[in-house]
Amino acid sequence: MDIATFGTWAGEVYKALDASEMKMLGLKKLKKATKLKKDEIMAALGWLGREGKIVVSMDDEDLVVKLV
């Protein structure tokens, strides 16, 4: 795998978040919306976080990601 793959995953996560009504999804819904594995989503979140495009928080037992 190369670095471009991480960018592709980040794009998929970004599109899923942008398409959601509140620009926010939990990890479980992100997995369903993107069809990515948890490790792939985490890599994508790292990419998007580094770019300052997301905020990550915890809600009960689920990781919640919101576009900035």
HTML snippet that shows the backbone in 3Dmol.js (N, CA, C, O; Angstrom):
<script src="https://3Dmol.org/build/3Dmol-min.js"></script>
<div id="view" style="width:600px;height:400px;position:relative"></div>
<script>
const pdb = `
ATOM      1  N   MET A   1       0.848  -1.173   0.000  1.00  0.00           N
ATOM      2  CA  MET A   1       0.000   0.000   0.000  1.00  0.00           C
ATOM      3  C   MET A   1       0.893   1.235   0.000  1.00  0.00           C
ATOM      4  O   MET A   1       1.971   1.243   0.594  1.00  0.00           O
ATOM      5  N   ASP A   2       0.423   2.275  -0.677  1.00  0.00           N
ATOM      6  CA  ASP A   2       1.189   3.511  -0.716  1.00  0.00           C
ATOM      7  C   ASP A   2       0.397   4.656  -0.081  1.00  0.00           C
ATOM      8  O   ASP A   2      -0.764   4.487   0.292  1.00  0.00           O
ATOM      9  N   ILE A   3       1.020   5.790   0.035  1.00  0.00           N
ATOM     10  CA  ILE A   3       0.423   6.937   0.721  1.00  0.00           C
ATOM     11  C   ILE A   3      -0.850   7.414   0.025  1.00  0.00           C
ATOM     12  O   ILE A   3      -1.742   7.955   0.678  1.00  0.00           O
ATOM     13  N   ALA A   4      -0.943   7.226  -1.272  1.00  0.00           N
ATOM     14  CA  ALA A   4      -2.140   7.634  -2.008  1.00  0.00           C
ATOM     15  C   ALA A   4      -3.376   6.885  -1.525  1.00  0.00           C
ATOM     16  O   ALA A   4      -4.487   7.414  -1.567  1.00  0.00           O
ATOM     17  N   THR A   5      -3.180   5.658  -1.068  1.00  0.00           N
ATOM     18  CA  THR A   5      -4.297   4.862  -0.548  1.00  0.00           C
ATOM     19  C   THR A   5      -4.903   5.529   0.675  1.00  0.00           C
ATOM     20  O   THR A   5      -6.125   5.563   0.821  1.00  0.00           O
ATOM     21  N   PHE A   6      -4.062   6.061   1.556  1.00  0.00           N
ATOM     22  CA  PHE A   6      -4.562   6.760   2.736  1.00  0.00           C
ATOM     23  C   PHE A   6      -5.388   7.981   2.326  1.00  0.00           C
ATOM     24  O   PHE A   6      -6.419   8.274   2.932  1.00  0.00           O
ATOM     25  N   GLY A   7      -4.934   8.678   1.309  1.00  0.00           N
ATOM     26  CA  GLY A   7      -5.668   9.837   0.802  1.00  0.00           C
ATOM     27  C   GLY A   7      -7.019   9.445   0.223  1.00  0.00           C
ATOM     28  O   GLY A   7      -8.005  10.164   0.384  1.00  0.00           O
ATOM     29  N   THR A   8      -7.058   8.307  -0.447  1.00  0.00           N
ATOM     30  CA  THR A   8      -8.317   7.802  -0.999  1.00  0.00           C
ATOM     31  C   THR A   8      -9.298   7.485   0.113  1.00  0.00           C
ATOM     32  O   THR A   8     -10.472   7.846   0.033  1.00  0.00           O
ATOM     33  N   TRP A   9      -8.818   6.808   1.156  1.00  0.00           N
ATOM     34  CA  TRP A   9      -9.668   6.497   2.313  1.00  0.00           C
ATOM     35  C   TRP A   9     -10.165   7.778   2.967  1.00  0.00           C
ATOM     36  O   TRP A   9     -11.335   7.876   3.338  1.00  0.00           O
ATOM     37  N   ALA A  10      -9.281   8.759   3.111  1.00  0.00           N
ATOM     38  CA  ALA A  10      -9.666  10.037   3.716  1.00  0.00           C
ATOM     39  C   ALA A  10     -10.766  10.698   2.886  1.00  0.00           C
ATOM     40  O   ALA A  10     -11.696  11.286   3.437  1.00  0.00           O
ATOM     41  N   GLY A  11     -10.659  10.601   1.581  1.00  0.00           N
ATOM     42  CA  GLY A  11     -11.690  11.152   0.708  1.00  0.00           C
ATOM     43  C   GLY A  11     -13.033  10.477   0.906  1.00  0.00           C
ATOM     44  O   GLY A  11     -14.071  11.139   0.921  1.00  0.00           O
ATOM     45  N   GLU A  12     -13.015   9.164   1.057  1.00  0.00           N
ATOM     46  CA  GLU A  12     -14.256   8.417   1.291  1.00  0.00           C
ATOM     47  C   GLU A  12     -14.899   8.818   2.619  1.00  0.00           C
ATOM     48  O   GLU A  12     -16.113   9.005   2.693  1.00  0.00           O
ATOM     49  N   VAL A  13     -14.092   8.949   3.652  1.00  0.00           N
ATOM     50  CA  VAL A  13     -14.611   9.355   4.960  1.00  0.00           C
ATOM     51  C   VAL A  13     -15.150  10.783   4.891  1.00  0.00           C
ATOM     52  O   VAL A  13     -16.222  11.070   5.424  1.00  0.00           O
ATOM     53  N   TYR A  14     -14.417  11.666   4.243  1.00  0.00           N
ATOM     54  CA  TYR A  14     -14.852  13.058   4.117  1.00  0.00           C
ATOM     55  C   TYR A  14     -16.191  13.134   3.395  1.00  0.00           C
ATOM     56  O   TYR A  14     -17.090  13.852   3.834  1.00  0.00           O
ATOM     57  N   LYS A  15     -16.334  12.402   2.293  1.00  0.00           N
ATOM     58  CA  LYS A  15     -17.583  12.408   1.535  1.00  0.00           C
ATOM     59  C   LYS A  15     -18.754  11.892   2.375  1.00  0.00           C
ATOM     60  O   LYS A  15     -19.856  12.437   2.313  1.00  0.00           O
ATOM     61  N   ALA A  16     -18.510  10.846   3.156  1.00  0.00           N
ATOM     62  CA  ALA A  16     -19.566  10.290   4.009  1.00  0.00           C
ATOM     63  C   ALA A  16     -19.993  11.305   5.072  1.00  0.00           C
ATOM     64  O   ALA A  16     -21.184  11.465   5.341  1.00  0.00           O
ATOM     65  N   LEU A  17     -19.029  11.979   5.667  1.00  0.00           N
ATOM     66  CA  LEU A  17     -19.345  12.996   6.671  1.00  0.00           C
ATOM     67  C   LEU A  17     -20.087  14.169   6.038  1.00  0.00           C
ATOM     68  O   LEU A  17     -21.058  14.672   6.604  1.00  0.00           O
ATOM     69  N   ASP A  18     -19.640  14.597   4.887  1.00  0.00           N
ATOM     70  CA  ASP A  18     -20.254  15.724   4.195  1.00  0.00           C
ATOM     71  C   ASP A  18     -21.687  15.415   3.765  1.00  0.00           C
ATOM     72  O   ASP A  18     -22.537  16.305   3.738  1.00  0.00           O
ATOM     73  N   ALA A  19     -21.948  14.158   3.430  1.00  0.00           N
ATOM     74  CA  ALA A  19     -23.283  13.748   2.994  1.00  0.00           C
ATOM     75  C   ALA A  19     -24.265  13.596   4.155  1.00  0.00           C
ATOM     76  O   ALA A  19     -25.479  13.602   3.949  1.00  0.00           O
ATOM     77  N   SER A  20     -23.741  13.461   5.376  1.00  0.00           N
ATOM     78  CA  SER A  20     -24.638  13.302   6.523  1.00  0.00           C
ATOM     79  C   SER A  20     -25.281  14.641   6.865  1.00  0.00           C
ATOM     80  O   SER A  20     -24.685  15.699   6.661  1.00  0.00           O
ATOM     81  N   GLU A  21     -26.488  14.584   7.381  1.00  0.00           N
ATOM     82  CA  GLU A  21     -27.266  15.789   7.655  1.00  0.00           C
ATOM     83  C   GLU A  21     -26.554  16.762   8.590  1.00  0.00           C
ATOM     84  O   GLU A  21     -26.568  17.971   8.360  1.00  0.00           O
ATOM     85  N   MET A  22     -25.931  16.232   9.649  1.00  0.00           N
ATOM     86  CA  MET A  22     -25.281  17.089  10.642  1.00  0.00           C
ATOM     87  C   MET A  22     -23.763  17.170  10.455  1.00  0.00           C
ATOM     88  O   MET A  22     -23.059  17.718  11.303  1.00  0.00           O
ATOM     89  N   LYS A  23     -23.262  16.622   9.343  1.00  0.00           N
ATOM     90  CA  LYS A  23     -21.807  16.606   9.064  1.00  0.00           C
ATOM     91  C   LYS A  23     -21.055  15.895  10.178  1.00  0.00           C
ATOM     92  O   LYS A  23     -19.927  16.254  10.516  1.00  0.00           O
ATOM     93  N   MET A  24     -21.711  14.862  10.749  1.00  0.00           N
ATOM     94  CA  MET A  24     -21.145  14.151  11.889  1.00  0.00           C
ATOM     95  C   MET A  24     -21.635  12.704  11.851  1.00  0.00           C
ATOM     96  O   MET A  24     -22.812  12.447  11.598  1.00  0.00           O
ATOM     97  N   LEU A  25     -20.719  11.756  12.104  1.00  0.00           N
ATOM     98  CA  LEU A  25     -21.071  10.336  12.165  1.00  0.00           C
ATOM     99  C   LEU A  25     -20.239   9.640  13.230  1.00  0.00           C
ATOM    100  O   LEU A  25     -19.110  10.037  13.521  1.00  0.00           O
ATOM    101  N   GLY A  26     -20.819   8.598  13.803  1.00  0.00           N
ATOM    102  CA  GLY A  26     -20.069   7.730  14.690  1.00  0.00           C
ATOM    103  C   GLY A  26     -19.258   6.731  13.880  1.00  0.00           C
ATOM    104  O   GLY A  26     -19.477   6.571  12.679  1.00  0.00           O
ATOM    105  N   LEU A  27     -18.335   6.071  14.530  1.00  0.00           N
ATOM    106  CA  LEU A  27     -17.467   5.117  13.848  1.00  0.00           C
ATOM    107  C   LEU A  27     -18.268   4.006  13.172  1.00  0.00           C
ATOM    108  O   LEU A  27     -17.959   3.618  12.045  1.00  0.00           O
ATOM    109  N   LYS A  28     -19.279   3.500  13.841  1.00  0.00           N
ATOM    110  CA  LYS A  28     -20.095   2.416  13.272  1.00  0.00           C
ATOM    111  C   LYS A  28     -20.788   2.866  11.989  1.00  0.00           C
ATOM    112  O   LYS A  28     -20.827   2.121  11.011  1.00  0.00           O
ATOM    113  N   LYS A  29     -21.331   4.069  11.989  1.00  0.00           N
ATOM    114  CA  LYS A  29     -22.004   4.581  10.797  1.00  0.00           C
ATOM    115  C   LYS A  29     -21.003   4.909   9.690  1.00  0.00           C
ATOM    116  O   LYS A  29     -21.308   4.759   8.507  1.00  0.00           O
ATOM    117  N   LEU A  30     -19.813   5.356  10.077  1.00  0.00           N
ATOM    118  CA  LEU A  30     -18.765   5.596   9.085  1.00  0.00           C
ATOM    119  C   LEU A  30     -18.371   4.300   8.386  1.00  0.00           C
ATOM    120  O   LEU A  30     -18.186   4.270   7.169  1.00  0.00           O
ATOM    121  N   LYS A  31     -18.246   3.226   9.172  1.00  0.00           N
ATOM    122  CA  LYS A  31     -17.908   1.926   8.591  1.00  0.00           C
ATOM    123  C   LYS A  31     -18.975   1.498   7.587  1.00  0.00           C
ATOM    124  O   LYS A  31     -18.661   0.999   6.506  1.00  0.00           O
ATOM    125  N   LYS A  32     -20.226   1.697   7.954  1.00  0.00           N
ATOM    126  CA  LYS A  32     -21.329   1.299   7.083  1.00  0.00           C
ATOM    127  C   LYS A  32     -21.369   2.165   5.816  1.00  0.00           C
ATOM    128  O   LYS A  32     -21.577   1.654   4.716  1.00  0.00           O
ATOM    129  N   ALA A  33     -21.169   3.469   5.981  1.00  0.00           N
ATOM    130  CA  ALA A  33     -21.261   4.402   4.855  1.00  0.00           C
ATOM    131  C   ALA A  33     -20.106   4.254   3.871  1.00  0.00           C
ATOM    132  O   ALA A  33     -20.288   4.427   2.666  1.00  0.00           O
ATOM    133  N   THR A  34     -18.921   3.937   4.382  1.00  0.00           N
ATOM    134  CA  THR A  34     -17.735   3.893   3.519  1.00  0.00           C
ATOM    135  C   THR A  34     -17.342   2.486   3.083  1.00  0.00           C
ATOM    136  O   THR A  34     -16.622   2.321   2.098  1.00  0.00           O
ATOM    137  N   LYS A  35     -17.806   1.483   3.801  1.00  0.00           N
ATOM    138  CA  LYS A  35     -17.418   0.086   3.552  1.00  0.00           C
ATOM    139  C   LYS A  35     -15.921  -0.140   3.818  1.00  0.00           C
ATOM    140  O   LYS A  35     -15.336  -1.104   3.325  1.00  0.00           O
ATOM    141  N   LEU A  36     -15.313   0.758   4.602  1.00  0.00           N
ATOM    142  CA  LEU A  36     -13.910   0.616   4.970  1.00  0.00           C
ATOM    143  C   LEU A  36     -13.791  -0.160   6.278  1.00  0.00           C
ATOM    144  O   LEU A  36     -14.722  -0.189   7.082  1.00  0.00           O
ATOM    145  N   LYS A  37     -12.637  -0.785   6.478  1.00  0.00           N
ATOM    146  CA  LYS A  37     -12.351  -1.473   7.733  1.00  0.00           C
ATOM    147  C   LYS A  37     -11.986  -0.432   8.787  1.00  0.00           C
ATOM    148  O   LYS A  37     -11.636   0.702   8.460  1.00  0.00           O
ATOM    149  N   LYS A  38     -12.071  -0.830  10.054  1.00  0.00           N
ATOM    150  CA  LYS A  38     -11.783   0.094  11.150  1.00  0.00           C
ATOM    151  C   LYS A  38     -10.381   0.689  11.020  1.00  0.00           C
ATOM    152  O   LYS A  38     -10.208   1.896  11.193  1.00  0.00           O
ATOM    153  N   ASP A  39      -9.383  -0.135  10.719  1.00  0.00           N
ATOM    154  CA  ASP A  39      -8.011   0.369  10.581  1.00  0.00           C
ATOM    155  C   ASP A  39      -7.893   1.373   9.441  1.00  0.00           C
ATOM    156  O   ASP A  39      -7.144   2.344   9.549  1.00  0.00           O
ATOM    157  N   GLU A  40      -8.615   1.152   8.362  1.00  0.00           N
ATOM    158  CA  GLU A  40      -8.590   2.070   7.229  1.00  0.00           C
ATOM    159  C   GLU A  40      -9.239   3.403   7.608  1.00  0.00           C
ATOM    160  O   GLU A  40      -8.753   4.468   7.229  1.00  0.00           O
ATOM    161  N   ILE A  41     -10.335   3.332   8.353  1.00  0.00           N
ATOM    162  CA  ILE A  41     -10.993   4.562   8.809  1.00  0.00           C
ATOM    163  C   ILE A  41     -10.079   5.329   9.759  1.00  0.00           C
ATOM    164  O   ILE A  41      -9.989   6.554   9.679  1.00  0.00           O
ATOM    165  N   MET A  42      -9.406   4.622  10.650  1.00  0.00           N
ATOM    166  CA  MET A  42      -8.508   5.298  11.589  1.00  0.00           C
ATOM    167  C   MET A  42      -7.369   5.992  10.848  1.00  0.00           C
ATOM    168  O   MET A  42      -6.981   7.101  11.216  1.00  0.00           O
ATOM    169  N   ALA A  43      -6.834   5.361   9.818  1.00  0.00           N
ATOM    170  CA  ALA A  43      -5.784   5.999   9.009  1.00  0.00           C
ATOM    171  C   ALA A  43      -6.346   7.244   8.319  1.00  0.00           C
ATOM    172  O   ALA A  43      -5.683   8.279   8.254  1.00  0.00           O
ATOM    173  N   ALA A  44      -7.564   7.134   7.811  1.00  0.00           N
ATOM    174  CA  ALA A  44      -8.209   8.276   7.157  1.00  0.00           C
ATOM    175  C   ALA A  44      -8.445   9.412   8.144  1.00  0.00           C
ATOM    176  O   ALA A  44      -8.267  10.582   7.805  1.00  0.00           O
ATOM    177  N   LEU A  45      -8.848   9.064   9.371  1.00  0.00           N
ATOM    178  CA  LEU A  45      -9.062  10.093  10.387  1.00  0.00           C
ATOM    179  C   LEU A  45      -7.763  10.801  10.746  1.00  0.00           C
ATOM    180  O   LEU A  45      -7.755  12.007  10.992  1.00  0.00           O
ATOM    181  N   GLY A  46      -6.679  10.060  10.774  1.00  0.00           N
ATOM    182  CA  GLY A  46      -5.371  10.669  11.011  1.00  0.00           C
ATOM    183  C   GLY A  46      -5.038  11.686   9.936  1.00  0.00           C
ATOM    184  O   GLY A  46      -4.554  12.781  10.225  1.00  0.00           O
ATOM    185  N   TRP A  47      -5.304  11.313   8.699  1.00  0.00           N
ATOM    186  CA  TRP A  47      -5.053  12.193   7.553  1.00  0.00           C
ATOM    187  C   TRP A  47      -5.908  13.458   7.680  1.00  0.00           C
ATOM    188  O   TRP A  47      -5.396  14.573   7.581  1.00  0.00           O
ATOM    189  N   LEU A  48      -7.216  13.273   7.902  1.00  0.00           N
ATOM    190  CA  LEU A  48      -8.130  14.413   7.989  1.00  0.00           C
ATOM    191  C   LEU A  48      -7.852  15.271   9.220  1.00  0.00           C
ATOM    192  O   LEU A  48      -7.989  16.493   9.174  1.00  0.00           O
ATOM    193  N   GLY A  49      -7.466  14.637  10.309  1.00  0.00           N
ATOM    194  CA  GLY A  49      -7.120  15.375  11.514  1.00  0.00           C
ATOM    195  C   GLY A  49      -5.890  16.240  11.307  1.00  0.00           C
ATOM    196  O   GLY A  49      -5.845  17.390  11.743  1.00  0.00           O
ATOM    197  N   ARG A  50      -4.908  15.685  10.647  1.00  0.00           N
ATOM    198  CA  ARG A  50      -3.668  16.432  10.360  1.00  0.00           C
ATOM    199  C   ARG A  50      -3.960  17.654   9.495  1.00  0.00           C
ATOM    200  O   ARG A  50      -3.303  18.687   9.623  1.00  0.00           O
ATOM    201  N   GLU A  51      -4.956  17.527   8.611  1.00  0.00           N
ATOM    202  CA  GLU A  51      -5.342  18.645   7.748  1.00  0.00           C
ATOM    203  C   GLU A  51      -6.286  19.626   8.454  1.00  0.00           C
ATOM    204  O   GLU A  51      -6.623  20.669   7.893  1.00  0.00           O
ATOM    205  N   GLY A  52      -6.714  19.297   9.683  1.00  0.00           N
ATOM    206  CA  GLY A  52      -7.590  20.178  10.439  1.00  0.00           C
ATOM    207  C   GLY A  52      -9.022  20.186   9.939  1.00  0.00           C
ATOM    208  O   GLY A  52      -9.732  21.174  10.123  1.00  0.00           O
ATOM    209  N   LYS A  53      -9.460  19.104   9.310  1.00  0.00           N
ATOM    210  CA  LYS A  53     -10.793  19.053   8.724  1.00  0.00           C
ATOM    211  C   LYS A  53     -11.841  18.402   9.629  1.00  0.00           C
ATOM    212  O   LYS A  53     -13.035  18.473   9.339  1.00  0.00           O
ATOM    213  N   ILE A  54     -11.402  17.764  10.730  1.00  0.00           N
ATOM    214  CA  ILE A  54     -12.337  17.059  11.600  1.00  0.00           C
ATOM    215  C   ILE A  54     -12.059  17.341  13.073  1.00  0.00           C
ATOM    216  O   ILE A  54     -10.981  17.794  13.459  1.00  0.00           O
ATOM    217  N   VAL A  55     -13.079  17.052  13.875  1.00  0.00           N
ATOM    218  CA  VAL A  55     -12.966  17.037  15.331  1.00  0.00           C
ATOM    219  C   VAL A  55     -13.474  15.671  15.763  1.00  0.00           C
ATOM    220  O   VAL A  55     -14.519  15.217  15.297  1.00  0.00           O
ATOM    221  N   VAL A  56     -12.735  15.015  16.655  1.00  0.00           N
ATOM    222  CA  VAL A  56     -13.107  13.681  17.118  1.00  0.00           C
ATOM    223  C   VAL A  56     -13.435  13.747  18.603  1.00  0.00           C
ATOM    224  O   VAL A  56     -12.713  14.368  19.383  1.00  0.00           O
ATOM    225  N   SER A  57     -14.529  13.101  18.983  1.00  0.00           N
ATOM    226  CA  SER A  57     -14.928  13.044  20.396  1.00  0.00           C
ATOM    227  C   SER A  57     -15.524  11.673  20.691  1.00  0.00           C
ATOM    228  O   SER A  57     -15.714  10.855  19.791  1.00  0.00           O
ATOM    229  N   MET A  58     -15.814  11.441  21.963  1.00  0.00           N
ATOM    230  CA  MET A  58     -16.444  10.182  22.372  1.00  0.00           C
ATOM    231  C   MET A  58     -17.875  10.467  22.788  1.00  0.00           C
ATOM    232  O   MET A  58     -18.149  11.467  23.452  1.00  0.00           O
ATOM    233  N   ASP A  59     -18.786   9.589  22.397  1.00  0.00           N
ATOM    234  CA  ASP A  59     -20.190   9.656  22.800  1.00  0.00           C
ATOM    235  C   ASP A  59     -20.570   8.269  23.274  1.00  0.00           C
ATOM    236  O   ASP A  59     -20.723   7.351  22.468  1.00  0.00           O
ATOM    237  N   ASP A  60     -20.723   8.115  24.575  1.00  0.00           N
ATOM    238  CA  ASP A  60     -20.932   6.812  25.192  1.00  0.00           C
ATOM    239  C   ASP A  60     -19.753   5.914  24.830  1.00  0.00           C
ATOM    240  O   ASP A  60     -18.628   6.173  25.260  1.00  0.00           O
ATOM    241  N   GLU A  61     -19.985   4.886  24.066  1.00  0.00           N
ATOM    242  CA  GLU A  61     -18.949   3.921  23.687  1.00  0.00           C
ATOM    243  C   GLU A  61     -18.448   4.130  22.262  1.00  0.00           C
ATOM    244  O   GLU A  61     -17.570   3.397  21.807  1.00  0.00           O
ATOM    245  N   ASP A  62     -18.988   5.113  21.554  1.00  0.00           N
ATOM    246  CA  ASP A  62     -18.666   5.275  20.137  1.00  0.00           C
ATOM    247  C   ASP A  62     -17.831   6.527  19.894  1.00  0.00           C
ATOM    248  O   ASP A  62     -18.026   7.560  20.535  1.00  0.00           O
ATOM    249  N   LEU A  63     -16.912   6.412  18.967  1.00  0.00           N
ATOM    250  CA  LEU A  63     -16.109   7.533  18.500  1.00  0.00           C
ATOM    251  C   LEU A  63     -16.976   8.344  17.541  1.00  0.00           C
ATOM    252  O   LEU A  63     -17.586   7.775  16.636  1.00  0.00           O
ATOM    253  N   VAL A  64     -17.039   9.656  17.721  1.00  0.00           N
ATOM    254  CA  VAL A  64     -17.852  10.514  16.873  1.00  0.00           C
ATOM    255  C   VAL A  64     -16.927  11.479  16.142  1.00  0.00           C
ATOM    256  O   VAL A  64     -16.052  12.101  16.744  1.00  0.00           O
ATOM    257  N   VAL A  65     -17.138  11.593  14.826  1.00  0.00           N
ATOM    258  CA  VAL A  65     -16.306  12.447  13.987  1.00  0.00           C
ATOM    259  C   VAL A  65     -17.183  13.505  13.361  1.00  0.00           C
ATOM    260  O   VAL A  65     -18.254  13.206  12.833  1.00  0.00           O
ATOM    261  N   LYS A  66     -16.719  14.761  13.423  1.00  0.00           N
ATOM    262  CA  LYS A  66     -17.480  15.879  12.869  1.00  0.00           C
ATOM    263  C   LYS A  66     -16.573  16.717  11.990  1.00  0.00           C
ATOM    264  O   LYS A  66     -15.417  16.973  12.328  1.00  0.00           O
ATOM    265  N   LEU A  67     -17.116  17.143  10.850  1.00  0.00           N
ATOM    266  CA  LEU A  67     -16.371  18.063   9.988  1.00  0.00           C
ATOM    267  C   LEU A  67     -16.282  19.420  10.660  1.00  0.00           C
ATOM    268  O   LEU A  67     -17.208  19.837  11.356  1.00  0.00           O
ATOM    269  N   VAL A  68     -15.178  20.102  10.454  1.00  0.00           N
ATOM    270  CA  VAL A  68     -14.982  21.434  11.012  1.00  0.00           C
ATOM    271  C   VAL A  68     -15.452  22.459  10.002  1.00  0.00           C
ATOM    272  O   VAL A  68     -15.380  23.660  10.262  1.00  0.00           O
TER     273      VAL A  68
END
`;
const viewer = $3Dmol.createViewer("view");
viewer.addModel(pdb, "pdb");
viewer.setStyle({}, {cartoon: {color: "spectrum"}});
viewer.zoomTo();
viewer.render();
</script>
